[in-house]
Amino acid sequence: MSSELGYFNIEQRVLQAIAELIINAKGTCVCIYPKKIAKLAGLRLTPVSLSVIHHILRDLEAKGLIQFWSYKNRKYRYLITKDSPLWVEIKQKVSEH
């Protein structure tokens, strides 16, 4: 990971990882959590990067783009359903290409 990797670059990678999950979804929802997103985005699995990802996911939840699902075994889990504005927007962009 580059030392120049700032918050906005991490946010961009997180959003790209979420988009990739939605594009490849075989069902009508996707369950995400910070560690899964970090792996897909190619980020280190350090407590700092995981907390930044969690903060980004909380921001998306506050905007109504994803839903908080559960907190179990020290894992915050979020859900993106086909009714989410984020899901709809990404699927529309894919179908246009």
C-alpha beads as a LAMMPS data file, in Angstrom:
LAMMPS data file: protein, C-alpha beads

97 atoms
96 bonds

1 atom types
1 bond types

-500.0 500.0 xlo xhi
-500.0 500.0 ylo yhi
-500.0 500.0 zlo zhi

Masses

1 110.0

Atoms # bond

1 1 1 0.000 0.000 0.000
2 1 1 1.372 3.365 -0.962
3 1 1 2.226 5.921 1.687
4 1 1 0.299 8.437 -0.443
5 1 1 -2.923 6.471 -0.040
6 1 1 -5.263 9.060 1.446
7 1 1 -8.846 8.917 2.637
8 1 1 -10.352 9.839 -0.733
9 1 1 -8.282 7.225 -2.552
10 1 1 -9.420 4.603 -0.044
11 1 1 -13.011 5.790 -0.468
12 1 1 -12.667 5.406 -4.251
13 1 1 -11.317 1.859 -3.859
14 1 1 -14.109 0.954 -1.426
15 1 1 -16.775 2.194 -3.823
16 1 1 -15.167 0.275 -6.698
17 1 1 -15.117 -2.907 -4.583
18 1 1 -18.796 -2.454 -3.676
19 1 1 -19.643 -1.879 -7.347
20 1 1 -17.764 -5.060 -8.274
21 1 1 -19.758 -7.043 -5.698
22 1 1 -23.054 -5.666 -6.994
23 1 1 -22.132 -6.307 -10.629
24 1 1 -21.202 -9.929 -9.867
25 1 1 -24.174 -10.561 -7.555
26 1 1 -26.186 -13.618 -8.495
27 1 1 -29.085 -12.855 -6.167
28 1 1 -31.007 -9.811 -5.006
29 1 1 -28.732 -8.666 -2.186
30 1 1 -25.107 -8.465 -1.148
31 1 1 -23.765 -8.712 2.403
32 1 1 -20.619 -6.671 2.998
33 1 1 -18.302 -6.003 5.903
34 1 1 -15.078 -3.999 6.213
35 1 1 -12.667 -6.966 5.961
36 1 1 -14.308 -8.290 2.799
37 1 1 -14.179 -4.832 1.202
38 1 1 -10.519 -4.365 2.226
39 1 1 -9.556 -7.643 0.556
40 1 1 -11.410 -6.767 -2.663
41 1 1 -9.974 -3.245 -2.713
42 1 1 -6.429 -4.509 -2.206
43 1 1 -5.963 -2.703 1.108
44 1 1 -4.053 -3.918 4.127
45 1 1 -6.063 -5.616 6.830
46 1 1 -4.909 -3.290 9.600
47 1 1 -7.196 -1.897 12.295
48 1 1 -6.736 1.600 10.871
49 1 1 -7.778 0.706 7.331
50 1 1 -10.696 -1.403 8.576
51 1 1 -11.965 1.474 10.736
52 1 1 -11.702 3.873 7.778
53 1 1 -13.711 1.425 5.663
54 1 1 -16.250 1.088 8.469
55 1 1 -16.540 4.891 8.561
56 1 1 -17.160 4.974 4.791
57 1 1 -19.835 2.275 5.138
58 1 1 -21.511 4.239 7.947
59 1 1 -21.569 7.312 5.674
60 1 1 -23.233 5.254 2.936
61 1 1 -25.753 4.009 5.500
62 1 1 -26.501 7.576 6.631
63 1 1 -27.192 8.510 2.997
64 1 1 -29.623 5.589 2.692
65 1 1 -27.537 3.710 0.121
66 1 1 -26.883 0.615 2.256
67 1 1 -28.482 -0.891 5.369
68 1 1 -26.890 -1.864 8.658
69 1 1 -27.660 -5.540 9.134
70 1 1 -25.919 -6.810 12.263
71 1 1 -23.000 -6.655 14.631
72 1 1 -21.880 -10.158 15.506
73 1 1 -18.509 -11.529 16.589
74 1 1 -16.981 -8.048 16.322
75 1 1 -18.071 -7.773 12.680
76 1 1 -20.243 -4.977 11.364
77 1 1 -22.324 -6.336 8.516
78 1 1 -24.151 -4.248 5.968
79 1 1 -26.693 -5.232 3.367
80 1 1 -27.251 -3.845 -0.109
81 1 1 -30.536 -4.960 -1.632
82 1 1 -31.825 -4.622 -5.182
83 1 1 -34.093 -1.800 -3.955
84 1 1 -31.113 0.312 -2.862
85 1 1 -30.435 3.430 -4.953
86 1 1 -26.774 2.352 -5.111
87 1 1 -27.699 -1.080 -6.519
88 1 1 -30.067 0.458 -9.086
89 1 1 -27.512 3.029 -10.254
90 1 1 -24.695 0.510 -10.671
91 1 1 -26.893 -2.030 -12.471
92 1 1 -28.148 0.707 -14.832
93 1 1 -24.586 1.774 -15.694
94 1 1 -23.655 -1.840 -16.422
95 1 1 -26.691 -2.424 -18.626
96 1 1 -25.911 0.729 -20.656
97 1 1 -22.538 -0.678 -21.684

Bonds

1 1 1 2
2 1 2 3
3 1 3 4
4 1 4 5
5 1 5 6
6 1 6 7
7 1 7 8
8 1 8 9
9 1 9 10
10 1 10 11
11 1 11 12
12 1 12 13
13 1 13 14
14 1 14 15
15 1 15 16
16 1 16 17
17 1 17 18
18 1 18 19
19 1 19 20
20 1 20 21
21 1 21 22
22 1 22 23
23 1 23 24
24 1 24 25
25 1 25 26
26 1 26 27
27 1 27 28
28 1 28 29
29 1 29 30
30 1 30 31
31 1 31 32
32 1 32 33
33 1 33 34
34 1 34 35
35 1 35 36
36 1 36 37
37 1 37 38
38 1 38 39
39 1 39 40
40 1 40 41
41 1 41 42
42 1 42 43
43 1 43 44
44 1 44 45
45 1 45 46
46 1 46 47
47 1 47 48
48 1 48 49
49 1 49 50
50 1 50 51
51 1 51 52
52 1 52 53
53 1 53 54
54 1 54 55
55 1 55 56
56 1 56 57
57 1 57 58
58 1 58 59
59 1 59 60
60 1 60 61
61 1 61 62
62 1 62 63
63 1 63 64
64 1 64 65
65 1 65 66
66 1 66 67
67 1 67 68
68 1 68 69
69 1 69 70
70 1 70 71
71 1 71 72
72 1 72 73
73 1 73 74
74 1 74 75
75 1 75 76
76 1 76 77
77 1 77 78
78 1 78 79
79 1 79 80
80 1 80 81
81 1 81 82
82 1 82 83
83 1 83 84
84 1 84 85
85 1 85 86
86 1 86 87
87 1 87 88
88 1 88 89
89 1 89 90
90 1 90 91
91 1 91 92
92 1 92 93
93 1 93 94
94 1 94 95
95 1 95 96
96 1 96 97
